[in-house]
């Protein structure tokens, strides 16, 4: 989400391969999904892949659209 606003470095898990791929621009579909959510666009969660759904749910929590729950990825 912050990459959209120019963040080029952060303290993160440097062994998280998925995060590295996103930072290197190798997952544009995930970035596009997050940007759509940030812009307030409606997204049909039933049309998302399993991994996209996890990002969708995470973004909704971070954007304050839903309340965090310990089981949020499973619901």
TASULWO-V475823 format. One record per residue. N is the residue number from 1. RES is the residue in three letters. OMEGA is omega in degrees with one decimal (NA if undefined). D_LAST is the distance of its C-alpha to the last C-alpha in whole Angstrom. Layout:
n=(N:N)
res=(RES:RES)
omega=(OMEGA:OMEGA)
d_last=(D_LAST:D_LAST)
This chain:
n=(1:2:3:4:5:6:7:8:9:10:11:12:13:14:15:16:17:18:19:20:21:22:23:24:25:26:27:28:29:30:31:32:33:34:35:36:37:38:39:40:41:42:43:44:45:46:47:48:49:50:51:52:53:54:55:56:57:58:59:60:61:62:63:64:65:66:67:68:69:70:71:72:73:74:75)
res=(UNK:UNK:UNK:UNK:UNK:UNK:UNK:UNK:UNK:UNK:UNK:UNK:UNK:UNK:UNK:UNK:UNK:UNK:UNK:UNK:UNK:UNK:UNK:UNK:UNK:UNK:UNK:UNK:UNK:UNK:UNK:UNK:UNK:UNK:UNK:UNK:UNK:UNK:UNK:UNK:UNK:UNK:UNK:UNK:UNK:UNK:UNK:UNK:UNK:UNK:UNK:UNK:UNK:UNK:UNK:UNK:UNK:UNK:UNK:UNK:UNK:UNK:UNK:UNK:UNK:UNK:UNK:UNK:UNK:UNK:UNK:UNK:UNK:UNK:UNK)
omega=(-177.9:177.3:179.4:-177.8:173.0:177.9:-179.2:175.9:-179.7:174.0:-175.5:174.8:-176.2:177.3:179.7:-174.0:-179.7:177.8:177.6:179.9:177.9:-179.5:-179.5:176.9:-177.6:179.0:-177.0:179.9:177.1:178.4:179.5:177.9:-179.1:178.7:176.7:178.5:179.1:-179.8:178.4:178.2:176.6:179.5:177.2:-176.1:178.8:-179.8:-175.1:173.9:-178.9:-179.6:177.3:179.6:177.7:177.6:177.3:-178.6:178.9:-179.6:179.7:176.2:-178.0:178.7:178.9:179.7:179.1:-178.2:178.0:174.7:179.7:-177.9:-172.1:179.7:-177.0:-176.5:NA)
d_last=(23:26:27:28:30:32:31:32:32:29:29:26:26:28:27:24:25:22:23:27:26:25:27:30:29:28:24:26:23:20:23:23:20:19:23:22:19:21:24:22:22:19:17:16:12:13:16:15:15:12:14:14:11:10:13:12:9:12:15:13:13:17:18:17:15:12:12:11:9:10:7:5:6:4:0)
